[in-house]
Amino acid sequence: MKCSCPTVCVEQGTRSFEQEIFESSLRLQLHEPFRPIDASEIIRYEFFNASVVADYQQKSHVSSLQRIDKLDIADMVSQITALLGSSGRGDHWRIKRIKNGYRRLDLVRGIEYVIDASVLLNENWTTEFRKLHLVRPFGAMHLLSNVAFDDAKLVHFIVAVSGPTSSLHQFLSNFEEIFAHGNDQAYLLIVVCSNSSKEMELVRSAANVIQRRHREIMHIRVVHTQRRFDMALALDLGSRQLPGSALIAFTDVEVRISRAALRRCRLHAIENRQVYYPIIFSQYAPDIVRQFSPPGTADHPETISQHSGM
């Protein structure tokens, strides 16, 4: 349909969406639903009701509502009640039950809902079945923190091994490559879980070769336990050798890291408050990554990427 307000339409036709946002200083809320232009912009809905939510990203994946989902639904219902009251009906409307719902997150506008609900009319105590289309728009952005990144603090790496495996030699080579050309110091603690003292000495010998080449910036320590190899117990034993204020990087000899990945971990680790883990070791295996990754994405499966690890 052709609009009858040419002045406004001409103005809107010459101003981009971004211009409207920033010229308004984010004071104007966005109320319209998102309309994709091409297939890459389609935002899929996820289904929910009073007890479950179905994720569109995983076929046939239905899970119970989490606490955050329940808070979202409760807040939405309270806002619907307020909206219905503001339309002049006062207390005549009341949400009796939400039958079904669909929601999707638009990163620019906010959360969009399509709700099937039974509404109770208090004036004659009758129930109507209604379909409500809602948009909960984002407000203005607020800066919560702006902290300078401190990259001077020493990182204590801890790995656990059962002996001098090829994976350990690859890890030591990767560790040397990362820190040999930098100005920061490096600390590596290797926990050897083995009944054999010979295995421990072989690991120590391999570590000493690396340390002798970079004695000024690199310190490698080997701790031996005769317990059977257990990743969690070994990492716990290693952490007990360090002070409580130490910045610790728990890693695995199968994992290859880079300076960029290390910087990201250091940036998001906050003392006494937050840890950062880009991968769960027990769910990572290079052979599995190589077998199931899309073609051309796992040429180096030991490197953490969007196609490997978790």
Secondary structure, DSSP 8 states (H G I E B T S, - for coil): ---S-HHHHHHHHHS-HHHHHHHTTT-S---S----SSGGG----EEE-SSEEE-TTSTT-EEE--HHHHHHHHHHHHHHHHHHIIIIIGGGEEEEEEEEEEEEEETTTEEEEEEEEEEEETTTTEEEEEEEEEEEE---------------S-EEEEEEESSS-HHHHHHHHHHHHHHHTSSS-EEEEEEEE-S-HHHHHHHHHHHHHHHHHTTTTEEEEEEEE-S---HHHHHHHHHTTS-TT-EEEE--TT-B--HHHHHHHHHH-BTTTB---S--GGG--HHHHHHHS-TTS-SSTTB--TTS--
